[in-house]
Amino acid sequence: MNLEVVYYTLMAAGLYFISDWILDRWEVSRGERFKNRSIIFFLIILTLAFISFSLVKYVLRTSGATLP
């Protein structure tokens, strides 16, 4: 089994919970829920995914792992 798949799967699960927490904190500070909550959640998780997946890819490349 390719260890890269495990890294990305764990990262995706973590991103889901972190994105939900960020959105909840943002709504609490705002004092009300967002009207288009799912769109804002998507934008948060998309941004975090681009950053974190790029970081994982960089770390795996510099550690000598073979990536496609």
Secondary structure, 3 states (H helix, E strand, C coil): CCHHHHHHHHHHHHHHHHHHHHHHHHHHHHCCCCCCHHHHHHHHHHHHHHHHHHHHHHHHHHCCCCCC
